[in-house]
Amino acid sequence: MPTRKPIIRTDKWSLNPTAVQRLLFDKTVKVYRRLCRHLVSVVFTHWKELGGLSSKNVIPAVERLVHQTVQNPNVKYASIDRVFRKFPSYYRRAAIAFAVGQVSSFVTRYQEWQSGVRGRRDAKPPILTANAGCYPALYRGQCYKLHGHDQIEIKVFTGTDWVWTNVHISGLRERHTVDSNKQLSPSLIFNEQACHLSVPFECHPEKRQPDYNVVAVDLGINTTATVSVVTFDGTVIWREFIHPGRDIDRRDKRLKSVSVRASKTMGKGGRLQKGFCSNTYRKCRNINQQIAHIVSKRIVNIAKQFNAGAIVFEHLKGWKAKGGRKGSNLRQRFHGWLKAMIHDYTELKWQEVGGKTIDVVAAYTSKLAYDGSGVVKRDSKNYALAKFASGKRYNCDLNGSQNIAARGLLKLTCRKDSEEWSGKSSRHSPRSWACLCDLWTRNLQVSTDTTTSREQLV
């Protein structure tokens, strides 16, 4: 069986350094990056000998080239020890690991470029970037000492020597409280805007015993996400509309200001300069991320509340909007549709708990009535409402989420070679196009078969 990849998630631990400590952090990051630039050139020069070594052997091999010891008195690049005097060994090994990764990535991309694997015909060759804006990795005991979760002691550079400094931790997440999570080596992130520790965790979720239900999500434009919790027999036990309208209004208000400023800048003709309103677009992207996190977190909380077997989404990868004229409000709303971001964030959060995500065919989920009455008719004045053939009026997104749940449940329970749901029979629709009523039919058929078997036994 193939080995399962470990689940790695990263927490942000905010630090509250003094003015003196900020200067020390700045010097530490700068001297670490200087060493990385030197090591990248060394590793690239000797890549023929280093490229075939394993990850455990390549770091000692580079150390023998740059670091002088009693057992290794003659080194080829002795000047590095003279320039970076008293450099801590674990900081140096972290820098070597970074340099090896940079060179390995460059060599792989350059070989692909030479072999013709390019995004465009006129694609330029990749460049080896020695100054990549890296940050020092900290190893426990050698580079940092954790005193509870309130203070941390970090080894920093003063300009002439390496000393320990004690920093207050002002903000934490919750992954360190989970016993099954394994804390890995953090990185010291320091620049003009940020000062925190980036702490990765290797997550090992416990094996779940889910109930017989799924959480189905219909991602729409009128409503950001419509959630339905449906059991295996087709009973809808929860419905919810998730729509952070305040954040959406903030984003749309900023986007509307872009068109106003553009009309004032270029008038009826002309072109806008590169980077026009880039700060506004950056804020809108951040708001979109906030919306996606809010919605995905609520979806996962619902799945936890009902101990769901899976979260079911429509397969919308590669989907492109057909409706709406160019520059119209409808087309702009399609551009603001966060279907991929919400799906990805939900999958990452749910995977950390130990759950799984299912994608089903998106065609006709909202167009077919969940009760099996056929194609629905959209309301001309309110597109979010649908009218069934029976005359019943229903929310279209809610109807779609219940059909999504049915397809997800059939995908979980039915085999691909099943005759009943393969589509060969004229009595049943294939599970890819199933509706909620198909779960009712199947449950009724199973109940009838069970009753008949009991009567025959009697």
C-alpha positions in Angstrom: 0.0 0.0 0.0 1.3 3.5 -0.8 2.5 5.5 2.2 0.1 8.3 3.3 1.6 11.7 3.1 1.9 13.5 6.5 -0.5 16.4 7.1 1.6 19.5 7.8 -0.1 22.7 9.1 1.6 25.9 10.2 0.6 28.1 13.1 1.6 31.7 13.6 3.0 32.6 17.0 3.2 36.4 17.4 6.2 37.8 19.3 6.4 41.1 21.2 10.1 42.1 21.1 11.6 45.2 22.5 13.3 47.8 20.3 16.7 46.3 21.1 15.5 42.8 20.3 14.1 44.0 17.0 17.6 45.2 16.1 19.0 41.8 17.1 16.4 40.0 15.0 17.3 42.2 12.0 21.0 41.4 12.3 20.3 37.7 12.7 18.2 37.5 9.5 20.7 39.5 7.5 23.7 37.5 8.5 21.8 34.3 7.9 20.8 35.4 4.4 24.5 36.4 3.7 25.6 32.9 4.5 22.9 31.4 2.3 24.1 33.4 -0.6 27.6 32.1 -0.1 26.5 28.5 0.3 24.3 28.6 -2.8 27.4 29.4 -5.0 29.4 26.6 -3.2 26.6 24.0 -3.7 26.1 24.9 -7.3 29.8 24.7 -8.0 30.0 21.1 -6.6 26.5 19.9 -7.7 27.9 17.1 -9.7 29.3 15.5 -6.5 26.4 16.6 -4.2 23.4 16.1 -6.5 23.4 12.3 -6.1 23.7 12.3 -2.3 20.7 11.7 0.0 19.3 14.4 2.2 21.1 13.0 5.3 24.5 12.9 3.6 24.5 16.1 1.6 24.6 18.4 4.6 27.8 16.8 6.1 29.3 16.8 2.6 28.8 20.6 2.3 30.1 21.2 5.8 33.3 19.4 4.9 33.8 22.0 2.2 33.2 25.1 4.3 33.7 24.4 8.0 37.1 23.7 9.5 37.4 21.2 12.4 40.1 19.1 14.1 39.1 16.1 12.0 38.7 18.3 8.9 41.6 20.8 9.0 41.9 21.4 5.3 38.7 22.9 3.8 38.3 24.3 0.3 36.4 27.4 1.3 38.1 28.4 4.6 37.2 32.0 4.1 33.6 31.3 5.0 34.6 30.4 8.5 36.7 33.6 8.8 33.8 35.8 7.5 31.1 34.1 9.6 33.0 33.7 12.8 31.4 31.7 15.7 28.4 30.9 13.5 26.1 28.4 15.3 26.3 24.9 13.8 22.6 24.4 13.6 22.0 27.7 11.9 24.7 26.8 9.4 23.1 23.4 8.7 19.7 25.1 8.2 21.4 27.4 5.7 23.0 24.5 3.9 19.6 22.7 3.6 18.1 25.9 2.1 21.0 26.2 -0.4 20.7 22.6 -1.5 17.0 23.1 -2.0 17.5 26.2 -4.1 20.1 24.6 -6.3 18.2 21.4 -6.7 15.1 23.3 -7.8 17.0 25.4 -10.3 18.7 22.4 -11.8 15.4 20.5 -12.2 13.7 23.5 -13.8 16.7 24.2 -16.1 16.8 20.6 -17.3 13.0 20.7 -18.0 13.6 24.0 -20.0 16.4 22.4 -22.0 14.2 19.3 -22.8 11.5 21.6 -24.1 9.0 21.4 -21.2 8.0 25.1 -21.3 4.8 27.0 -20.8 5.5 29.1 -23.9 7.8 28.7 -26.9 9.7 31.9 -26.1 10.0 31.1 -22.3 13.3 32.3 -20.9 15.5 29.9 -19.0 15.1 29.9 -15.2 17.6 31.8 -13.0 19.3 30.6 -9.9 18.2 32.9 -7.1 20.6 33.0 -4.2 18.9 35.9 -2.4 15.4 34.4 -2.0 14.3 36.2 1.2 14.7 33.2 3.4 14.3 33.2 7.2 16.4 31.2 9.7 15.0 27.8 10.9 15.3 27.2 14.6 16.2 23.9 16.2 15.1 23.1 19.7 17.8 23.4 22.3 20.4 24.8 19.9 18.6 27.8 18.4 15.6 28.2 20.7 14.3 27.2 24.2 10.6 27.2 24.9 9.6 28.3 28.4 6.0 27.2 28.5 3.9 29.0 25.9 4.4 32.5 27.2 8.1 33.0 26.5 10.8 31.8 24.1 14.5 32.1 24.3 16.2 32.6 20.9 19.9 32.7 19.9 20.5 36.0 18.0 23.4 37.8 16.5 24.7 41.1 18.1 27.1 42.0 15.3 30.1 40.4 16.9 28.8 37.5 18.9 25.8 35.1 19.4 23.7 35.5 22.6 20.4 34.3 24.0 17.5 36.7 24.3 14.1 36.0 26.0 11.0 37.2 24.0 7.4 37.3 25.1 4.9 35.3 23.0 1.8 37.5 22.5 -0.4 35.2 20.4 -0.9 31.5 19.7 -3.2 29.2 17.8 -4.5 25.9 19.2 -2.6 23.2 17.3 0.0 22.9 20.1 -2.8 21.8 22.5 -3.6 18.6 20.4 -1.6 15.7 21.9 -1.3 13.8 18.6 0.3 16.8 16.8 4.1 16.8 16.5 5.7 20.2 16.6 8.5 20.7 14.0 11.3 23.3 13.8 9.9 26.8 13.6 11.2 29.7 11.5 11.9 33.2 12.7 9.9 35.6 10.4 11.1 39.2 10.8 10.7 42.2 8.5 9.3 45.7 8.6 5.7 44.4 8.8 6.0 41.2 10.7 7.7 39.6 13.8 6.5 36.1 14.6 7.4 32.4 14.6 6.1 30.2 11.8 5.6 26.9 13.6 4.8 23.8 11.5 2.9 20.8 13.0 2.7 17.3 11.8 -0.9 16.3 12.4 -2.0 12.8 13.1 -5.8 12.8 13.3 -7.5 10.0 15.1 -9.6 7.4 13.2 -13.1 8.6 13.0 -16.4 6.7 13.5 -18.8 8.9 11.5 -22.6 8.7 11.6 -24.6 7.8 8.6 -24.9 11.3 7.0 -23.0 13.7 4.8 -22.7 17.5 4.6 -23.5 18.8 1.1 -22.5 22.3 0.0 -23.9 24.3 -2.9 -21.6 27.2 -3.7 -23.6 30.0 -5.3 -23.5 33.7 -6.1 -26.7 34.9 -4.4 -25.8 32.9 -1.3 -22.2 32.1 -0.7 -22.8 28.6 0.6 -26.0 26.6 1.1 -25.5 23.6 3.4 -27.6 20.5 3.9 -27.0 17.6 6.2 -28.6 14.4 4.7 -28.7 10.9 6.1 -28.3 7.7 4.1 -32.0 7.2 3.9 -32.6 10.7 2.4 -33.7 12.5 5.5 -32.6 16.2 5.6 -31.7 16.9 9.3 -30.1 20.3 8.9 -30.2 23.3 6.5 -28.2 26.5 6.7 -27.4 29.5 4.5 -23.9 30.9 5.0 -23.5 34.4 3.6 -21.1 36.9 5.2 -22.8 39.9 3.6 -20.9 42.6 5.5 -17.5 41.4 4.2 -18.9 41.0 0.7 -20.3 44.6 0.8 -16.9 45.9 1.9 -15.2 44.1 -1.0 -17.8 45.2 -3.6 -17.6 48.8 -2.4 -13.8 48.9 -3.0 -14.1 47.3 -6.4 -16.8 49.8 -7.4 -14.4 52.7 -6.5 -11.9 51.3 -9.0 -14.2 51.9 -11.9 -14.9 55.4 -10.7 -11.2 56.3 -10.4 -10.5 54.6 -13.8 -13.1 56.8 -15.5 -11.7 59.9 -13.9 -8.1 58.9 -14.9 -8.5 58.0 -18.5 -11.8 59.5 -19.5 -13.6 57.9 -22.5 -10.4 56.5 -24.1 -6.8 55.7 -23.2 -5.1 53.1 -21.1 -4.4 52.7 -17.4 -0.8 52.5 -16.2 0.6 49.3 -14.8 -0.3 48.7 -11.1 -3.4 51.0 -11.2 -5.3 50.6 -7.9 -3.0 47.8 -6.9 -3.4 48.6 -3.2 -7.2 48.4 -3.5 -7.0 45.0 -5.3 -4.7 43.7 -2.6 -7.3 44.7 0.1 -10.0 42.9 -1.9 -7.9 39.8 -2.2 -7.5 39.8 1.6 -11.2 40.3 2.1 -11.8 37.3 -0.2 -9.5 35.2 1.8 -11.3 36.2 5.0 -14.7 35.3 3.5 -13.4 31.9 2.4 -12.0 31.2 5.8 -15.3 32.2 7.5 -17.4 30.1 5.2 -15.1 27.0 5.3 -14.8 27.1 9.1 -18.5 27.1 9.5 -18.9 24.2 7.0 -16.4 22.2 9.0 -18.1 23.0 12.3 -21.4 21.7 10.9 -19.6 18.5 9.8 -18.1 18.1 13.3 -21.5 18.8 15.0 -23.2 16.0 13.0 -20.2 13.7 12.9 -20.5 13.6 9.1 -19.0 10.8 7.0 -17.9 13.3 4.2 -18.3 16.8 2.9 -19.7 16.8 -0.7 -19.0 19.6 -3.2 -19.8 20.1 -6.9 -16.9 19.5 -9.2 -16.4 23.0 -10.6 -12.8 23.0 -11.6 -12.3 24.6 -15.0 -15.8 26.0 -14.9 -16.2 29.3 -16.8 -19.1 31.7 -16.7 -21.2 32.0 -19.8 -23.8 34.5 -18.7 -23.4 38.2 -18.4 -22.0 40.8 -20.9 -18.4 41.9 -20.6 -18.1 44.5 -17.9 -21.6 43.9 -16.5 -22.4 43.5 -12.8 -23.2 39.8 -13.4 -19.8 39.1 -14.9 -18.1 40.9 -12.0 -20.1 38.8 -9.5 -18.9 35.7 -11.3 -15.3 36.9 -10.9 -15.9 37.3 -7.2 -17.2 33.8 -6.9 -14.9 32.0 -4.4 -15.8 28.5 -5.4 -12.2 27.2 -5.6 -10.9 29.0 -2.5 -13.8 27.9 -0.2 -13.5 24.3 -1.5 -9.7 24.2 -0.9 -9.9 25.8 2.6 -12.7 23.4 3.6 -10.8 20.4 2.4 -7.6 21.4 4.3 -9.5 22.1 7.5 -11.6 18.9 7.2 -8.6 16.8 6.4 -6.9 17.9 9.6 -9.8 16.4 11.5 -9.5 13.1 9.6 -12.5 13.6 7.3 -12.7 13.2 3.5 -14.1 15.4 0.8 -16.1 14.2 -2.2 -16.7 16.0 -5.6 -19.7 15.0 -7.7 -21.0 16.0 -11.1 -22.3 19.5 -11.1 -24.7 19.3 -14.0 -28.4 19.5 -13.2 -28.0 19.7 -9.4 -30.1 22.9 -9.2 -32.1 22.3 -12.4 -33.7 19.0 -11.3 -36.3 19.0 -8.5 -35.2 17.0 -5.5 -38.6 15.3 -5.3 -38.3 13.8 -8.8 -40.9 16.0 -10.4 -38.5 17.0 -13.2 -36.9 20.2 -14.4 -37.6 23.3 -12.3 -38.4 26.8 -13.6 -36.6 29.8 -12.2 -38.5 32.8 -11.0 -38.0 35.7 -13.5 -37.9 38.3 -10.7 -36.0 36.3 -8.1 -33.5 33.9 -9.6 -32.8 32.3 -6.3 -36.4 30.8 -6.2 -37.5 27.8 -8.3 -41.0 26.5 -9.2 -41.4 22.7 -9.4 -43.7 21.0 -11.9 -46.1 20.3 -9.1 -46.4 24.0 -8.4 -44.3 24.0 -5.3 -41.9 27.0 -4.8 -38.5 26.3 -3.3 -35.1 27.8 -2.8 -33.0 26.8 -5.8 -29.7 26.6 -3.9 -31.2 24.5 -1.2 -32.7 22.2 -3.8 -29.2 21.9 -5.4 -27.5 21.1 -2.1 -29.9 18.3 -1.4 -29.3 16.8 -4.8 -25.5 17.1 -4.3 -25.9 15.2 -1.0 -27.8 12.4 -2.8 -25.0 12.1 -5.4 -22.4 12.0 -2.7 -24.2 9.3 -0.7 -24.6 7.2 -3.8 -21.0 7.6 -4.6 -20.1 6.4 -1.1 -22.4 3.4 -1.0 -22.7 2.1 -4.6 -20.0 0.3 -6.5 -19.1 1.4 -10.0 -20.2 -2.0 -11.4 -23.6 -1.8 -9.6 -26.3 -2.7 -12.1 -28.9 -0.7 -10.2 -27.1 2.6 -10.4 -25.0 2.1 -13.5 -27.5 3.8 -15.8 -28.1 0.7 -17.9 -31.6 0.3 -16.4 -34.3 2.5 -17.7 -36.1 2.5 -14.3 -33.3 4.4 -12.5 -31.1 7.4 -13.3 -27.3 6.9 -12.9 -25.9 8.1 -9.6 -24.0 10.9 -11.4 -27.4 12.5 -12.2 -29.3 11.4 -9.1 -31.7 13.4 -7.0 -32.7 13.2 -3.4 -35.8 11.2 -4.3 -33.5 8.4 -5.5 -32.4 7.9 -1.9 -36.0 7.5 -0.9 -36.6 4.9 -3.6 -33.6 2.9 -2.7 -34.5 3.0 1.0 -38.0 1.9 0.3 -36.7 -0.9 -1.9 -34.3 -2.1 0.8 -37.1 -2.0 3.4 -39.4 -4.0 1.1 -36.7 -6.6 0.4 -36.0 -6.9 4.2 -39.8 -7.3 5.0 -40.1 -10.0 2.3 -37.1 -11.9 3.6 -38.5 -11.9 7.1 -41.9 -13.1 5.9 -40.3 -16.0 4.0 -38.3 -17.0 7.1 -41.5 -17.0 9.1 
